Amino acid sequence: MFDGKSCEIDQVVYALLLIHPSSPTVALSTGHFKRIESAAAAKLLKLSREQRYRI
């Protein structure tokens, strides 16, 4: 649960990758719309510094 919203574990992983200082590229390698939609929703997650370190 982040920012009062429930989310999937893959969204948390994508959110961590998107805020990483080295700016890695996320390659989904899938054609499943639900997975792509879930990855896109990860951009909306705002992880606090404490949450990032706890993970």
Buried (B, 14 or more C-beta within 10 A) or exposed (E): EBEEEEBEEBBBBBBBBBEEEEEEEEEEEEEEEEBEEBBEBBEEBEBEEEBEEEE
